[in-house]
């Protein structure tokens, strides 16, 4: 129907329709307080006439007026310097049934019960079933359906708090007991310790998978995106491919095509199949995320990463390879020796994207470590440094990784614990 409306108004068109069913359980004081279900529907249009192109998003079913208005506005749009005709391989077809939501309360109970000795816990389980259909005037079409779910829980002892998460594709993937145990472990380590204030300094830090994964997700979105490289906003250029730019123990991939990843997406908004992309390979800048437009402009191949819009490629799910560091938090404290353990973060902001100058606020408990043991806890701490120092100063990565995600993260990740040397922290 949409293509019939557009006949004669545009030369090319692509339509992406999405439908999502959401199930959410919120809990506080160890009890579920809200259990809700809602649906979302959206339509995304790519329209081109000559070399003029426009991208339009609509919530709910598309209307005749909105479609015609979008097509007519093309005459007011300048020619797109990155224009490429529609085309490419056929999108994959993938289908899976919707996951049942009945066991969500069981996950909540398992996480709460595993947080032994804490006073109370609060959090959310959010499950989504998404159905996506793609069709374009080049004769390409495809569809997929997928489940995604994450659990985020914050536990408290007095004024101390700790947050942990687990993500996956099905309820059975969620490691609820580990979430509860991690929170309890950190809170009991901090309980009874004195609170100290710190002056701005450079120090060694141990980052949890939640924090380290968050920062690498930010980096992938800004420095490994083909559109950012073209705009000159990335720290890297095409000429940096193959150069050592990070710690030799750092290997990072985008694994959006992996069916086990929370962010699994078979094809992007251009109908291009996603594929795994190495961003760092043992410290070497190895790959760039692309749409068809950015790939053509840089003389590379599309990677299927028009995931949020047609204009800017972005990561869908990041995988940070483990190394040979300890898996247990207490052993990692000994590996850190002297420094600070940061368990969670939020409010990440950039002062300069190209240089990677950022700050992020330490949320919840932060432990001061001396001689491998917690000796105090700190509040109101901010990491203030550059992403370049983050990736270059990695000294240890744990041998085990966790799949984590929550609403404040830019991208879902598989991430290890990481010890970073000489990082800027302030209050």
C-alpha positions as CSV (number, residue, x, y, z in Angstrom):
1,X,0.0,0.0,0.0
2,X,2.8,2.4,0.9
3,X,4.6,1.8,-2.4
4,X,1.4,2.5,-4.3
5,X,1.0,5.8,-2.6
6,X,4.6,6.7,-3.4
7,X,4.4,5.8,-7.1
8,X,5.4,8.8,-9.1
9,X,6.5,10.8,-6.1
10,X,9.8,9.1,-5.5
11,X,12.3,7.0,-7.5
12,X,13.3,4.7,-4.6
13,X,11.8,3.7,-1.3
14,X,12.4,1.3,1.6
15,X,9.9,0.6,4.4
16,X,10.8,-0.9,7.7
17,X,7.9,-1.8,10.1
18,X,8.5,-2.8,13.7
19,X,6.2,-4.1,16.3
20,X,7.3,-4.7,19.9
21,X,5.7,-6.3,22.9
22,X,7.1,-5.3,26.2
23,X,6.7,-7.0,29.6
24,X,8.2,-5.3,32.7
25,X,8.3,-6.1,36.3
26,X,9.5,-3.4,38.7
27,X,10.3,-4.3,42.3
28,X,11.2,-2.3,45.5
29,X,11.8,-3.3,49.1
30,X,12.0,-7.0,47.9
31,X,8.5,-7.0,46.4
32,X,7.1,-6.6,42.9
33,X,5.3,-3.3,42.7
34,X,4.4,-3.0,39.0
35,X,3.9,-5.7,36.4
36,X,2.9,-4.1,33.1
37,X,2.6,-4.9,29.4
38,X,2.5,-2.5,26.5
39,X,2.9,-2.6,22.7
40,X,4.8,-0.2,20.3
41,X,4.5,0.0,16.6
42,X,6.6,2.2,14.2
43,X,7.3,2.6,10.5
44,X,10.5,4.0,9.1
45,X,10.8,5.2,5.5
46,X,13.8,5.8,3.2
47,X,12.8,7.9,0.2
48,X,14.9,9.1,-2.7
49,X,14.3,11.1,-5.8
50,X,17.4,11.7,-7.9
51,X,20.2,12.1,-5.4
52,X,17.9,13.7,-2.8
53,X,17.2,11.4,0.1
54,X,15.1,11.6,3.3
55,X,14.7,9.4,6.3
56,X,11.3,9.5,8.1
57,X,10.1,7.8,11.3
58,X,6.5,7.4,12.4
59,X,5.1,6.0,15.6
60,X,2.0,3.9,15.1
61,X,0.6,2.8,11.7
62,X,1.6,5.2,8.8
63,X,-1.1,7.5,7.5
64,X,-1.6,8.6,3.9
65,X,-1.1,12.3,4.8
66,X,2.3,11.6,6.5
67,X,3.6,9.5,3.7
68,X,2.6,12.0,1.0
69,X,4.0,14.9,3.0
70,X,7.4,13.1,3.5
71,X,7.6,12.4,-0.3
72,X,6.7,16.0,-1.3
73,X,9.4,17.4,1.1
74,X,12.1,15.7,-1.0
75,X,12.2,18.7,-3.4
76,X,13.3,20.9,-0.5
77,X,16.2,18.6,0.5
78,X,19.7,19.2,-1.0
79,X,21.4,16.4,-2.9
80,X,22.9,13.8,-0.6
81,X,26.7,13.6,-1.0
82,X,26.7,10.0,0.3
83,X,23.8,8.9,-1.9
84,X,24.0,5.3,-3.2
85,X,21.1,3.5,-5.0
86,X,19.2,0.8,-3.0
87,X,20.5,-2.7,-3.5
88,X,22.6,-5.4,-1.9
89,X,22.0,-8.9,-0.8
90,X,18.6,-10.1,0.2
91,X,17.8,-9.6,3.9
92,X,17.8,-12.8,6.0
93,X,14.5,-14.3,7.3
94,X,14.6,-15.4,10.9
95,X,11.7,-16.3,13.2
96,X,11.4,-17.4,16.8
97,X,8.3,-17.6,19.0
98,X,7.6,-15.1,21.7
99,X,9.1,-16.0,25.1
100,X,6.6,-16.6,27.8
101,X,6.6,-13.9,30.5
102,X,5.1,-16.0,33.3
103,X,8.5,-16.8,35.0
104,X,9.6,-13.2,35.3
105,X,8.6,-13.2,39.1
106,X,10.8,-16.2,39.6
107,X,13.8,-14.3,38.3
108,X,13.0,-11.4,40.7
109,X,12.8,-13.8,43.7
110,X,16.0,-15.7,42.7
111,X,18.0,-12.4,42.5
112,X,16.6,-11.1,45.8
113,X,17.1,-14.4,47.6
114,X,20.7,-14.6,46.4
115,X,21.6,-11.2,47.8
116,X,22.1,-12.6,51.3
117,X,22.5,-10.2,54.1
118,X,21.4,-7.0,52.3
119,X,18.6,-4.9,53.8
120,X,16.5,-4.5,50.6
121,X,16.7,-4.6,46.8
122,X,14.9,-2.9,44.0
123,X,15.1,-3.1,40.2
124,X,13.5,-4.2,37.0
125,X,13.1,-7.2,34.6
126,X,12.4,-5.9,31.1
127,X,11.5,-8.4,28.3
128,X,10.9,-7.5,24.7
129,X,9.6,-9.4,21.7
130,X,10.2,-7.5,18.5
131,X,9.0,-8.3,14.9
132,X,10.6,-6.4,12.0
133,X,9.7,-6.4,8.3
134,X,11.7,-4.9,5.5
135,X,10.8,-4.2,1.9
136,X,12.2,-1.9,-0.8
137,X,11.6,-0.9,-4.4
138,X,14.7,-2.8,-5.5
139,X,12.7,-6.0,-4.9
140,X,14.4,-6.9,-1.6
141,X,12.4,-8.1,1.4
142,X,12.9,-9.9,4.7
143,X,11.6,-10.2,8.2
144,X,12.8,-11.4,11.7
145,X,11.5,-11.8,15.2
146,X,13.6,-11.9,18.4
147,X,13.3,-12.0,22.2
148,X,15.5,-9.8,24.5
149,X,15.5,-9.6,28.3
150,X,17.6,-8.0,31.0
151,X,17.5,-7.8,34.8
152,X,19.0,-4.9,36.7
153,X,19.0,-4.9,40.5
154,X,20.2,-2.4,43.1
155,X,20.7,-3.6,46.7
156,X,21.2,-1.6,49.9
157,X,22.8,-1.9,53.3
158,X,22.2,1.4,55.1
159,X,23.4,4.2,52.8
160,X,25.5,1.8,50.7
161,X,24.2,0.5,47.4
162,X,25.4,-1.7,44.6
163,X,23.9,-2.4,41.2
164,X,24.4,-5.5,39.0
165,X,22.7,-6.7,35.8
166,X,22.4,-9.7,33.5
167,X,21.1,-9.7,29.9
168,X,20.3,-12.4,27.3
169,X,17.8,-13.5,24.7
170,X,15.6,-15.6,26.9
171,X,14.6,-15.7,30.6
172,X,16.8,-18.8,31.0
173,X,19.8,-16.8,30.0
174,X,19.4,-14.4,33.0
175,X,21.9,-15.2,35.8
176,X,19.7,-13.9,38.5
177,X,21.5,-15.5,41.4
178,X,24.8,-14.1,40.2
179,X,23.3,-10.6,40.2
180,X,22.2,-11.0,43.8
181,X,25.5,-12.5,44.9
182,X,27.6,-9.7,43.2
183,X,25.6,-7.0,45.0
184,X,25.9,-8.8,48.3
185,X,29.6,-9.4,47.9
186,X,30.4,-5.7,47.2
187,X,28.1,-4.4,50.0
188,X,29.6,-6.7,52.6
189,X,33.1,-5.7,51.5
190,X,32.1,-2.1,52.1
191,X,30.1,-2.6,55.3
192,X,31.8,-1.2,58.4
193,X,34.6,0.5,56.4
194,X,35.2,4.2,57.0
195,X,34.1,6.7,54.4
196,X,36.9,8.9,52.9
197,X,37.1,11.8,50.5
198,X,39.6,12.0,47.7
199,X,41.3,14.8,46.0
200,X,41.6,14.9,42.2
201,X,44.3,12.5,41.2
202,X,45.5,9.9,38.8
203,X,45.1,6.3,40.1
204,X,44.8,2.7,39.2
205,X,41.2,1.5,39.0
206,X,39.4,-1.8,38.7
207,X,36.2,-1.5,36.6
208,X,33.4,-3.9,36.7
209,X,32.0,-5.4,33.5
210,X,29.2,-2.9,33.7
211,X,31.5,0.1,33.8
212,X,34.2,-1.1,31.4
213,X,31.5,-2.3,28.9
214,X,29.8,1.1,29.1
215,X,33.0,2.9,28.2
216,X,33.9,0.6,25.3
217,X,30.3,0.9,24.0
218,X,30.7,4.7,24.0
219,X,34.0,4.4,22.2
220,X,32.5,2.0,19.5
221,X,29.7,4.4,18.9
222,X,31.9,7.4,18.4
223,X,35.3,6.3,17.1
224,X,34.4,3.1,15.2
225,X,31.5,4.6,13.3
226,X,32.0,5.2,9.5
227,X,29.9,8.4,9.7
228,X,32.1,9.8,12.5
229,X,35.3,9.0,10.6
230,X,33.9,10.8,7.5
231,X,32.9,13.8,9.6
232,X,36.3,14.0,11.2
233,X,34.7,13.5,14.7
234,X,36.4,10.1,15.3
235,X,39.9,9.9,16.9
236,X,40.7,7.5,14.1
237,X,40.9,7.8,10.3
238,X,40.9,5.2,7.6
239,X,44.7,5.4,7.6
240,X,44.8,4.2,11.3
241,X,43.5,0.7,10.3
242,X,46.2,-1.8,11.0
243,X,48.0,0.4,13.5
244,X,48.4,-0.4,17.2
245,X,46.3,2.1,19.1
246,X,45.4,0.3,22.3
247,X,46.7,-2.1,24.9
248,X,47.8,-5.4,23.2
249,X,45.5,-7.4,25.5
250,X,42.4,-5.6,24.1
251,X,40.2,-7.3,21.5
252,X,36.8,-5.9,20.8
253,X,34.2,-7.1,18.3
254,X,30.7,-6.1,17.3
255,X,28.6,-9.3,17.4
256,X,25.2,-8.1,16.5
257,X,24.8,-11.1,14.2
258,X,25.3,-13.5,17.1
259,X,22.0,-15.2,18.0
260,X,23.1,-15.5,21.7
261,X,23.7,-11.8,22.0
262,X,21.0,-9.5,23.6
263,X,21.4,-7.1,20.7
264,X,21.0,-9.8,18.0
265,X,19.7,-8.3,14.8
266,X,19.8,-10.3,11.5
267,X,19.7,-7.2,9.2
268,X,19.7,-3.4,9.6
269,X,17.4,-0.6,8.4
270,X,18.9,-0.9,4.9
271,X,18.1,-4.6,4.8
272,X,21.8,-5.4,4.9
273,X,22.7,-8.6,6.9
274,X,24.8,-7.9,10.0
275,X,28.2,-9.5,10.3
276,X,30.8,-9.7,13.1
277,X,33.3,-6.9,12.9
278,X,36.6,-6.7,14.8
279,X,37.1,-3.2,16.1
280,X,40.3,-3.9,18.0
281,X,42.5,-7.0,17.4
282,X,45.1,-7.3,20.2
283,X,45.3,-3.5,20.4
284,X,45.3,-2.9,16.7
285,X,42.5,-0.8,15.1
286,X,41.0,-3.5,12.9
287,X,37.6,-2.5,11.6
288,X,34.9,0.1,11.1
289,X,31.1,-0.1,11.4
290,X,29.3,0.9,8.2
291,X,26.0,1.6,6.5
292,X,26.0,1.2,2.7
293,X,26.5,5.0,2.4
294,X,29.5,5.3,4.6
295,X,31.1,2.1,3.2
296,X,30.8,3.5,-0.3
297,X,32.3,6.8,0.7
298,X,35.3,5.2,2.3
299,X,35.8,2.5,-0.3
300,X,34.8,-0.3,2.1
301,X,32.1,-3.0,2.4
302,X,28.8,-2.5,4.3
303,X,28.6,-4.2,7.6
304,X,24.9,-4.0,8.4
305,X,25.1,-1.4,11.1
306,X,22.4,1.1,10.1
307,X,20.8,-0.1,13.3
308,X,19.3,3.2,14.7
309,X,19.0,5.2,11.6
310,X,20.1,5.2,7.9
311,X,22.6,7.9,8.3
312,X,24.9,6.8,11.1
313,X,26.2,3.3,11.7
314,X,26.2,2.2,15.3
315,X,27.1,-0.9,17.3
316,X,24.4,-3.4,18.2
317,X,26.2,-5.6,20.7
318,X,29.8,-5.3,21.8
319,X,32.0,-8.3,22.8
320,X,35.2,-7.6,24.7
321,X,37.4,-10.7,24.7
322,X,38.6,-12.0,28.1
323,X,42.3,-12.4,29.0
324,X,44.0,-14.3,31.8
325,X,43.1,-12.2,34.8
326,X,41.3,-13.5,37.9
327,X,37.6,-14.1,37.8
328,X,36.8,-13.4,41.5
329,X,36.4,-9.8,42.7
330,X,38.6,-10.4,45.8
331,X,41.4,-11.8,43.6
332,X,41.1,-8.8,41.3
333,X,41.5,-6.5,44.3
334,X,44.8,-8.2,45.0
335,X,45.7,-7.8,41.3
336,X,44.9,-4.1,41.6
337,X,47.0,-3.8,44.8
338,X,46.4,-0.1,45.3
339,X,43.6,2.0,43.7
340,X,39.9,2.1,43.5
341,X,37.1,-0.3,42.5
342,X,34.3,1.3,40.6
343,X,31.2,-1.0,40.5
344,X,28.7,1.1,38.4
345,X,28.5,4.4,36.5
346,X,26.0,6.7,34.8
347,X,25.7,10.2,33.4
348,X,28.6,9.8,31.0
349,X,29.3,13.0,29.1
350,X,31.8,14.1,26.5
351,X,33.6,17.4,26.6
352,X,35.2,16.6,23.2
353,X,34.2,13.5,21.2
354,X,37.2,13.6,18.9
355,X,39.8,13.6,21.7
356,X,37.6,11.3,23.8
357,X,37.6,13.7,26.7
358,X,34.8,12.4,29.0
359,X,33.6,12.1,32.5
360,X,31.3,9.6,34.1
361,X,29.8,9.5,37.6
362,X,30.5,6.6,39.9
363,X,27.1,5.2,41.0
364,X,26.7,3.3,44.2
365,X,29.6,2.0,46.3
366,X,33.2,2.7,45.3
367,X,36.0,0.9,47.3
368,X,39.5,2.2,48.1
369,X,41.9,-0.7,47.8
370,X,45.2,-0.9,49.6
371,X,47.6,-3.8,49.5
372,X,44.9,-5.8,47.8
373,X,42.2,-5.3,50.4
374,X,39.2,-2.8,50.7
375,X,40.1,-0.2,53.4
376,X,37.4,2.5,52.8
377,X,34.5,3.4,50.7
378,X,34.2,6.6,48.7
379,X,31.1,8.5,47.4
380,X,30.6,11.2,44.8
381,X,33.5,10.1,42.5
382,X,33.8,10.9,38.8
383,X,36.2,9.3,36.2
384,X,37.5,12.2,34.2
385,X,39.9,11.2,31.4
386,X,40.1,10.3,27.7
387,X,38.9,7.2,26.0
388,X,42.4,6.9,24.5
389,X,43.9,6.5,28.0
390,X,41.2,4.0,28.8
391,X,42.1,1.6,25.9
392,X,45.9,2.2,26.2
393,X,46.2,1.8,29.9
394,X,44.5,-1.6,30.3
395,X,46.8,-3.9,32.4
396,X,44.5,-6.8,33.3
397,X,41.3,-8.3,31.9
398,X,39.5,-11.1,33.7
399,X,39.3,-14.6,32.2
400,X,35.5,-14.6,32.6
401,X,33.0,-12.2,31.0
402,X,29.4,-11.3,31.7
403,X,26.6,-10.3,29.3
404,X,25.3,-7.1,30.8
405,X,22.9,-4.3,29.9
406,X,20.6,-1.8,31.6
407,X,18.7,1.3,30.6
408,X,21.6,3.7,31.1
409,X,24.1,1.8,28.8
410,X,24.7,2.9,25.2
411,X,25.1,-0.7,24.0
412,X,24.7,-4.2,25.4
413,X,28.0,-5.9,26.0
414,X,29.9,-9.1,26.9
415,X,32.6,-7.6,29.1
416,X,35.3,-8.7,31.6
417,X,36.6,-6.9,34.7
418,X,39.4,-4.5,33.8
419,X,42.4,-3.0,35.7
420,X,43.4,0.3,34.2
421,X,46.6,2.2,35.1
422,X,46.9,5.9,35.8
423,X,43.3,7.0,35.2
424,X,42.0,10.5,36.2
425,X,39.4,10.6,39.0
426,X,37.9,13.5,40.8
427,X,35.0,14.3,43.1
